[in-house]
Amino acid sequence: MTGENETVRCPFDFSEALEFDPALADLMRRESPTRIRLRYGDADAWLVTGFDAVKQVTTDHRFSRAGIIGHDYPRMTPEPIVSPESINVMDPPHSSRVRHLASQAFTQQQVEGMRHRIVRLADQLLDEMERQGPPADLVQHLSDPLPQHTVLDLLGIEREEWPRIQESVRQLLVVGAGNKEASVSAKADLTAYFAKLVEQRRNSPGADLISAMAAARDGEEQLDDRELAVMALTLALSGQDTATCEISDIVYLLLTRPELMERLRSRPGTLTDVLHELLRHIPFRKGVGIPRVALEDVELDGVRIPAGDFVHVSYLTANRDPERYPDPHAIDPDRPNRPHMTFGWGGHRCIAMPLAMAELEVAVGRLVERFPGLRLAVPPQEVRWDTETIRRFPLELPVAW
């Protein structure tokens, strides 16, 4: 039993398939925010786990993302992934303006206009997998390349530049302390690259996301060059992160739970609902993301959080809150549709969520349709999982059909 004010050391290094991190599960069972210590950063933080409490922190302007800038804040990686100028560390009203303008490129209508490009990219990748024949590594053939190719294609980046961008992004996601120098170099390279790209698009717009965001207007308001470059970098990062992991994770669950795969094959119209339930269930990353700072003393679930303290929220535990999701650890494709937190919440919810969902719908939908006999080519316990980054995903997913 830990004392009321005791700090819990949280390596958050659990990597066993898609099992829920026992350390997070233990923290969930506590009635109120807990003090935690992460691997990096010079301070402790509060961890908030319940759905309603996470919702409060992510929507309450007394908790500031911008306040972490200039501090060695508690985090999972040696080098902060987020840049100081990123939209992810802006507060309203500045973030509201940038998000409103940038989100004009990701409306449902805009994304539907992009869907044919995603289908084309997915079919090219699946054609190649079919040509090579089984067994095939689904990570190599679909999960890794599709989100990366999609976002780089939609950003209008030349194909010969793709490997360079992909490697720089990968460097930013490694957690080992020995990677700090490479991370700093990768971030500088990407920042300079996108600054130059934005300048080119201002002079010569095209049918790409950067040009679309540059054209966005709200009265006299528009995104400046620096904001555009940061948004492009954020998209490039997210293109190699959540969607990449989720395709592999979702397919792994479908291949190890035959009743879910059968549900999709017999009722393809339920694809989106099934995907949302799997997104709620899957622990798609390790630990926590970007913290906030309390700008004043705040009472939260019976605990006084003093001004200046760091506060982390866990979207993973919020997605398993039994108060919101009865029998939360079960996968229930018929669960009443209640929004989950896999894409964040509040002022920092992912503006590209419609694009990510389109990628998942295309990837999983085309895979199930084209390969009716798809199965794992190895026993589930032989699938190897990532242990080096903050993400949760299989390194290879050998399949046959």
C-alpha positions as a Python dict, from the first residue, in 0.01 Angstrom:
ca = {
    (1, 'M'): (0, 0, 0),
    (2, 'T'): (151, 334, -100),
    (3, 'G'): (123, 643, 114),
    (4, 'E'): (-102, 928, 15),
    (5, 'N'): (183, 1151, -105),
    (6, 'E'): (423, 881, -218),
    (7, 'T'): (564, 916, -570),
    (8, 'V'): (530, 607, -790),
    (9, 'R'): (819, 539, -1028),
    (10, 'C'): (675, 462, -1369),
    (11, 'P'): (906, 319, -1636),
    (12, 'F'): (597, 239, -1848),
    (13, 'D'): (807, -12, -2043),
    (14, 'F'): (548, -292, -2064),
    (15, 'S'): (551, -445, -2415),
    (16, 'E'): (368, -779, -2401),
    (17, 'A'): (152, -799, -2712),
    (18, 'L'): (-162, -588, -2658),
    (19, 'E'): (-204, -673, -2290),
    (20, 'F'): (-281, -373, -2072),
    (21, 'D'): (16, -237, -1872),
    (22, 'P'): (-25, -369, -1513),
    (23, 'A'): (136, -50, -1378),
    (24, 'L'): (-130, 160, -1550),
    (25, 'A'): (-401, -78, -1432),
    (26, 'D'): (-279, -32, -1074),
    (27, 'L'): (-281, 348, -1109),
    (28, 'M'): (-634, 328, -1251),
    (29, 'R'): (-759, 166, -932),
    (30, 'R'): (-661, 468, -723),
    (31, 'E'): (-945, 703, -643),
    (32, 'S'): (-757, 1025, -719),
    (33, 'P'): (-456, 1169, -906),
    (34, 'T'): (-123, 1005, -817),
    (35, 'R'): (229, 1150, -807),
    (36, 'I'): (450, 974, -1063),
    (37, 'R'): (816, 988, -1167),
    (38, 'L'): (904, 921, -1534),
    (39, 'R'): (1242, 826, -1683),
    (40, 'Y'): (1320, 1175, -1810),
    (41, 'G'): (1262, 1524, -1674),
    (42, 'D'): (1364, 1696, -1351),
    (43, 'A'): (1026, 1692, -1176),
    (44, 'D'): (747, 1462, -1070),
    (45, 'A'): (398, 1489, -1219),
    (46, 'W'): (42, 1411, -1127),
    (47, 'L'): (-124, 1134, -1327),
    (48, 'V'): (-498, 1159, -1398),
    (49, 'T'): (-666, 837, -1515),
    (50, 'G'): (-1049, 853, -1504),
    (51, 'F'): (-1247, 956, -1812),
    (52, 'D'): (-1422, 1254, -1652),
    (53, 'A'): (-1106, 1378, -1480),
    (54, 'V'): (-905, 1348, -1803),
    (55, 'K'): (-1185, 1535, -1980),
    (56, 'Q'): (-1162, 1813, -1719),
    (57, 'V'): (-783, 1850, -1749),
    (58, 'T'): (-793, 1854, -2130),
    (59, 'T'): (-1064, 2122, -2145),
    (60, 'D'): (-978, 2340, -1842),
    (61, 'H'): (-773, 2648, -1935),
    (62, 'R'): (-611, 2641, -1591),
    (63, 'F'): (-400, 2352, -1723),
    (64, 'S'): (-151, 2480, -1983),
    (65, 'R'): (44, 2291, -2246),
    (66, 'A'): (239, 2606, -2339),
    (67, 'G'): (358, 2630, -1977),
    (68, 'I'): (592, 2331, -2022),
    (69, 'I'): (812, 2513, -2275),
    (70, 'G'): (1154, 2597, -2133),
    (71, 'H'): (1126, 2331, -1864),
    (72, 'D'): (1284, 1987, -1842),
    (73, 'Y'): (936, 1842, -1807),
    (74, 'P'): (856, 1479, -1712),
    (75, 'R'): (838, 1264, -2027),
    (76, 'M'): (905, 924, -2183),
    (77, 'T'): (1186, 1011, -2430),
    (78, 'P'): (1534, 1166, -2377),
    (79, 'E'): (1467, 1444, -2629),
    (80, 'P'): (1119, 1601, -2624),
    (81, 'I'): (936, 1485, -2937),
    (82, 'V'): (731, 1802, -2961),
    (83, 'S'): (887, 2126, -3090),
    (84, 'P'): (834, 2443, -2881),
    (85, 'E'): (640, 2602, -3169),
    (86, 'S'): (415, 2298, -3228),
    (87, 'I'): (37, 2330, -3213),
    (88, 'N'): (54, 2052, -2952),
    (89, 'V'): (202, 2297, -2700),
    (90, 'M'): (-14, 2599, -2781),
    (91, 'D'): (-295, 2720, -2558),
    (92, 'P'): (-619, 2894, -2659),
    (93, 'P'): (-684, 3138, -2813),
    (94, 'H'): (-372, 3093, -3030),
    (95, 'S'): (-420, 2718, -3065),
    (96, 'S'): (-791, 2766, -3144),
    (97, 'R'): (-706, 2995, -3435),
    (98, 'V'): (-439, 2761, -3576),
    (99, 'R'): (-656, 2451, -3529),
    (100, 'H'): (-958, 2617, -3690),
    (101, 'L'): (-755, 2717, -3996),
    (102, 'A'): (-560, 2390, -4030),
    (103, 'S'): (-870, 2174, -3977),
    (104, 'Q'): (-1022, 2319, -4294),
    (105, 'A'): (-791, 2078, -4480),
    (106, 'F'): (-937, 1779, -4289),
    (107, 'T'): (-1312, 1820, -4307),
    (108, 'Q'): (-1508, 1504, -4385),
    (109, 'Q'): (-1568, 1640, -4735),
    (110, 'Q'): (-1197, 1711, -4793),
    (111, 'V'): (-1099, 1366, -4668),
    (112, 'E'): (-1358, 1194, -4887),
    (113, 'G'): (-1191, 1372, -5178),
    (114, 'M'): (-860, 1213, -5071),
    (115, 'R'): (-999, 861, -5021),
    (116, 'H'): (-938, 749, -5381),
    (117, 'R'): (-567, 829, -5336),
    (118, 'I'): (-556, 622, -5016),
    (119, 'V'): (-733, 331, -5191),
    (120, 'R'): (-488, 351, -5480),
    (121, 'L'): (-187, 345, -5244),
    (122, 'A'): (-334, 56, -5041),
    (123, 'D'): (-413, -150, -5351),
    (124, 'Q'): (-62, -96, -5490),
    (125, 'L'): (83, -229, -5164),
    (126, 'L'): (-157, -526, -5146),
    (127, 'D'): (-94, -605, -5516),
    (128, 'E'): (276, -635, -5435),
    (129, 'M'): (206, -852, -5129),
    (130, 'E'): (-13, -1083, -5342),
    (131, 'R'): (255, -1103, -5613),
    (132, 'Q'): (523, -1206, -5364),
    (133, 'G'): (291, -1467, -5211),
    (134, 'P'): (263, -1607, -4860),
    (135, 'P'): (399, -1597, -4603),
    (136, 'A'): (423, -1218, -4607),
    (137, 'D'): (498, -960, -4340),
    (138, 'L'): (193, -736, -4316),
    (139, 'V'): (392, -467, -4129),
    (140, 'Q'): (636, -439, -4417),
    (141, 'H'): (370, -462, -4688),
    (142, 'L'): (88, -250, -4544),
    (143, 'S'): (103, -113, -4187),
    (144, 'D'): (435, 69, -4216),
    (145, 'P'): (414, 203, -4571),
    (146, 'L'): (46, 298, -4606),
    (147, 'P'): (16, 577, -4343),
    (148, 'Q'): (362, 707, -4432),
    (149, 'H'): (296, 699, -4806),
    (150, 'T'): (-47, 855, -4753),
    (151, 'V'): (68, 1153, -4550),
    (152, 'L'): (382, 1212, -4759),
    (153, 'D'): (176, 1184, -5079),
    (154, 'L'): (-89, 1422, -4945),
    (155, 'L'): (180, 1668, -4831),
    (156, 'G'): (309, 1663, -5188),
    (157, 'I'): (658, 1543, -5097),
    (158, 'E'): (860, 1393, -5384),
    (159, 'R'): (897, 1014, -5360),
    (160, 'E'): (1275, 1024, -5357),
    (161, 'E'): (1260, 1228, -5034),
    (162, 'W'): (1036, 977, -4852),
    (163, 'P'): (1311, 750, -4704),
    (164, 'R'): (1495, 1050, -4556),
    (165, 'I'): (1179, 1187, -4393),
    (166, 'Q'): (1081, 843, -4262),
    (167, 'E'): (1421, 783, -4100),
    (168, 'S'): (1429, 1127, -3933),
    (169, 'V'): (1080, 1069, -3791),
    (170, 'R'): (1182, 724, -3662),
    (171, 'Q'): (1479, 877, -3478),
    (172, 'L'): (1246, 1107, -3284),
    (173, 'L'): (1043, 816, -3144),
    (174, 'V'): (1327, 610, -2991),
    (175, 'V'): (1335, 613, -2609),
    (176, 'G'): (1700, 516, -2538),
    (177, 'A'): (1913, 784, -2371),
    (178, 'G'): (2195, 720, -2622),
    (179, 'N'): (1968, 844, -2901),
    (180, 'K'): (1948, 1206, -2781),
    (181, 'E'): (2203, 1348, -3028),
    (182, 'A'): (2043, 1171, -3324),
    (183, 'S'): (1700, 1297, -3213),
    (184, 'V'): (1818, 1658, -3195),
    (185, 'S'): (1974, 1629, -3541),
    (186, 'A'): (1661, 1466, -3688),
    (187, 'K'): (1434, 1737, -3547),
    (188, 'A'): (1655, 2015, -3690),
    (189, 'D'): (1664, 1843, -4029),
    (190, 'L'): (1285, 1805, -4045),
    (191, 'T'): (1221, 2161, -3927),
    (192, 'A'): (1450, 2305, -4197),
    (193, 'Y'): (1304, 2076, -4464),
    (194, 'F'): (943, 2175, -4401),
    (195, 'A'): (1028, 2545, -4376),
    (196, 'K'): (1173, 2526, -4726),
    (197, 'L'): (876, 2323, -4854),
    (198, 'V'): (627, 2582, -4724),
    (199, 'E'): (816, 2859, -4903),
    (200, 'Q'): (791, 2662, -5229),
    (201, 'R'): (415, 2603, -5187),
    (202, 'R'): (349, 2971, -5117),
    (203, 'N'): (507, 3050, -5452),
    (204, 'S'): (362, 2754, -5639),
    (205, 'P'): (50, 2598, -5476),
    (206, 'G'): (-55, 2245, -5569),
    (207, 'A'): (-318, 1982, -5485),
    (208, 'D'): (-161, 1900, -5149),
    (209, 'L'): (-231, 1949, -4778),
    (210, 'I'): (26, 2227, -4730),
    (211, 'S'): (-129, 2428, -5014),
    (212, 'A'): (-477, 2357, -4872),
    (213, 'M'): (-375, 2480, -4525),
    (214, 'A'): (-203, 2783, -4681),
    (215, 'A'): (-527, 2870, -4861),
    (216, 'A'): (-740, 2841, -4544),
    (217, 'R'): (-898, 3169, -4435),
    (218, 'D'): (-1109, 3292, -4146),
    (219, 'G'): (-1187, 3649, -4240),
    (220, 'E'): (-845, 3815, -4257),
    (221, 'E'): (-679, 3534, -4060),
    (222, 'Q'): (-449, 3277, -4221),
    (223, 'L'): (-160, 3055, -4113),
    (224, 'D'): (186, 3211, -4138),
    (225, 'D'): (486, 3025, -4282),
    (226, 'R'): (615, 2906, -3946),
    (227, 'E'): (274, 2774, -3843),
    (228, 'L'): (240, 2594, -4176),
    (229, 'A'): (583, 2432, -4141),
    (230, 'V'): (502, 2315, -3789),
    (231, 'M'): (167, 2171, -3901),
    (232, 'A'): (337, 1986, -4188),
    (233, 'L'): (598, 1843, -3948),
    (234, 'T'): (324, 1741, -3702),
    (235, 'L'): (141, 1559, -3983),
    (236, 'A'): (459, 1384, -4097),
    (237, 'L'): (515, 1266, -3739),
    (238, 'S'): (160, 1144, -3689),
    (239, 'G'): (172, 969, -4027),
    (240, 'Q'): (439, 736, -3890),
    (241, 'D'): (287, 698, -3548),
    (242, 'T'): (-72, 623, -3449),
    (243, 'A'): (-214, 497, -3781),
    (244, 'T'): (93, 281, -3849),
    (245, 'C'): (65, 106, -3512),
    (246, 'E'): (-312, 79, -3524),
    (247, 'I'): (-328, -103, -3859),
    (248, 'S'): (-95, -375, -3725),
    (249, 'D'): (-264, -386, -3386),
    (250, 'I'): (-614, -406, -3532),
    (251, 'V'): (-519, -680, -3780),
    (252, 'Y'): (-343, -875, -3502),
    (253, 'L'): (-664, -868, -3297),
    (254, 'L'): (-875, -971, -3597),
    (255, 'L'): (-641, -1264, -3669),
    (256, 'T'): (-632, -1382, -3308),
    (257, 'R'): (-1007, -1337, -3242),
    (258, 'P'): (-1188, -1520, -3525),
    (259, 'E'): (-1531, -1398, -3413),
    (260, 'L'): (-1425, -1038, -3485),
    (261, 'M'): (-1293, -1126, -3831),
    (262, 'E'): (-1611, -1321, -3908),
    (263, 'R'): (-1817, -1019, -3797),
    (264, 'L'): (-1638, -797, -4049),
    (265, 'R'): (-1663, -1050, -4331),
    (266, 'S'): (-2033, -1110, -4279),
    (267, 'R'): (-2126, -751, -4196),
    (268, 'P'): (-1879, -518, -4376),
    (269, 'G'): (-2113, -224, -4311),
    (270, 'T'): (-2017, -240, -3941),
    (271, 'L'): (-1646, -178, -4018),
    (272, 'T'): (-1633, 175, -3875),
    (273, 'D'): (-1809, 78, -3549),
    (274, 'V'): (-1581, -223, -3503),
    (275, 'L'): (-1275, -7, -3566),
    (276, 'H'): (-1381, 245, -3303),
    (277, 'E'): (-1429, -29, -3043),
    (278, 'L'): (-1085, -172, -3125),
    (279, 'L'): (-930, 176, -3109),
    (280, 'R'): (-1084, 221, -2764),
    (281, 'H'): (-949, -114, -2649),
    (282, 'I'): (-595, -111, -2792),
    (283, 'P'): (-312, 30, -2575),
    (284, 'F'): (-155, 197, -2877),
    (285, 'R'): (135, 355, -2690),
    (286, 'K'): (328, 324, -2365),
    (287, 'G'): (261, 545, -2069),
    (288, 'V'): (172, 908, -2130),
    (289, 'G'): (223, 1189, -2381),
    (290, 'I'): (271, 1563, -2334),
    (291, 'P'): (196, 1702, -1985),
    (292, 'R'): (31, 2026, -1883),
    (293, 'V'): (116, 2274, -1607),
    (294, 'A'): (-134, 2396, -1349),
    (295, 'L'): (-149, 2776, -1383),
    (296, 'E'): (-316, 2806, -1043),
    (297, 'D'): (-414, 2577, -758),
    (298, 'V'): (-682, 2337, -885),
    (299, 'E'): (-896, 2091, -691),
    (300, 'L'): (-928, 1764, -885),
    (301, 'D'): (-1097, 1450, -753),
    (302, 'G'): (-1036, 1558, -394),
    (303, 'V'): (-669, 1645, -450),
    (304, 'R'): (-525, 1998, -451),
    (305, 'I'): (-287, 2034, -744),
    (306, 'P'): (-62, 2332, -670),
    (307, 'A'): (16, 2598, -930),
    (308, 'G'): (330, 2508, -1124),
    (309, 'D'): (289, 2130, -1093),
    (310, 'F'): (300, 1912, -1405),
    (311, 'V'): (-9, 1704, -1484),
    (312, 'H'): (-17, 1403, -1715),
    (313, 'V'): (-337, 1240, -1836),
    (314, 'S'): (-373, 883, -1958),
    (315, 'Y'): (-599, 837, -2258),
    (316, 'L'): (-537, 462, -2225),
    (317, 'T'): (-690, 440, -1879),
    (318, 'A'): (-972, 680, -1972),
    (319, 'N'): (-1061, 440, -2256),
    (320, 'R'): (-1094, 160, -1997),
    (321, 'D'): (-1291, 356, -1736),
    (322, 'P'): (-1567, 120, -1611),
    (323, 'E'): (-1787, 418, -1521),
    (324, 'R'): (-1808, 501, -1891),
    (325, 'Y'): (-1756, 162, -2056),
    (326, 'P'): (-1915, -134, -1873),
    (327, 'D'): (-1685, -439, -1879),
    (328, 'P'): (-1416, -210, -2024),
    (329, 'H'): (-1148, -476, -2085),
    (330, 'A'): (-1377, -675, -2316),
    (331, 'I'): (-1400, -606, -2689),
    (332, 'D'): (-1767, -555, -2765),
    (333, 'P'): (-1838, -454, -3127),
    (334, 'D'): (-2203, -393, -3028),
    (335, 'R'): (-2106, -152, -2750),
    (336, 'P'): (-2312, 170, -2773),
    (337, 'N'): (-2107, 423, -2965),
    (338, 'R'): (-1948, 657, -2710),
    (339, 'P'): (-1652, 872, -2819),
    (340, 'H'): (-1314, 740, -2700),
    (341, 'M'): (-987, 923, -2634),
    (342, 'T'): (-750, 744, -2873),
    (343, 'F'): (-729, 1062, -3082),
    (344, 'G'): (-710, 1283, -2772),
    (345, 'W'): (-973, 1516, -2630),
    (346, 'G'): (-1054, 1882, -2599),
    (347, 'G'): (-832, 2151, -2747),
    (348, 'H'): (-564, 1901, -2850),
    (349, 'R'): (-779, 1635, -3012),
    (350, 'C'): (-617, 1525, -3338),
    (351, 'I'): (-745, 1749, -3619),
    (352, 'A'): (-648, 1483, -3875),
    (353, 'M'): (-875, 1219, -3716),
    (354, 'P'): (-1099, 1200, -4027),
    (355, 'L'): (-789, 1122, -4235),
    (356, 'A'): (-665, 859, -3987),
    (357, 'M'): (-1007, 691, -3984),
    (358, 'A'): (-1016, 689, -4365),
    (359, 'E'): (-673, 519, -4367),
    (360, 'L'): (-788, 254, -4119),
    (361, 'E'): (-1115, 193, -4304),
    (362, 'V'): (-932, 154, -4635),
    (363, 'A'): (-645, -58, -4498),
    (364, 'V'): (-857, -301, -4297),
    (365, 'G'): (-1151, -298, -4539),
    (366, 'R'): (-941, -374, -4848),
    (367, 'L'): (-736, -637, -4662),
    (368, 'V'): (-1042, -828, -4537),
    (369, 'E'): (-1213, -803, -4878),
    (370, 'R'): (-914, -907, -5088),
    (371, 'F'): (-777, -1186, -4865),
    (372, 'P'): (-1075, -1386, -4732),
    (373, 'G'): (-844, -1665, -4611),
    (374, 'L'): (-604, -1433, -4425),
    (375, 'R'): (-448, -1591, -4116),
    (376, 'L'): (-139, -1561, -3897),
    (377, 'A'): (151, -1761, -4040),
    (378, 'V'): (304, -1817, -3692),
    (379, 'P'): (155, -1890, -3349),
    (380, 'P'): (51, -1563, -3176),
    (381, 'Q'): (316, -1609, -2905),
    (382, 'E'): (590, -1599, -3171),
    (383, 'V'): (496, -1248, -3292),
    (384, 'R'): (772, -1005, -3187),
    (385, 'W'): (672, -667, -3040),
    (386, 'D'): (844, -329, -3033),
    (387, 'T'): (1032, -258, -2711),
    (388, 'E'): (1243, 43, -2813),
    (389, 'T'): (991, 320, -2873),
    (390, 'I'): (690, 469, -2695),
    (391, 'R'): (460, 275, -2930),
    (392, 'R'): (290, -66, -2897),
    (393, 'F'): (294, -267, -3218),
    (394, 'P'): (425, -593, -3369),
    (395, 'L'): (763, -562, -3542),
    (396, 'E'): (648, -822, -3794),
    (397, 'L'): (308, -971, -3859),
    (398, 'P'): (363, -1284, -4073),
    (399, 'V'): (42, -1373, -4258),
    (400, 'A'): (-72, -1635, -4507),
    (401, 'W'): (-390, -1675, -4714),
}
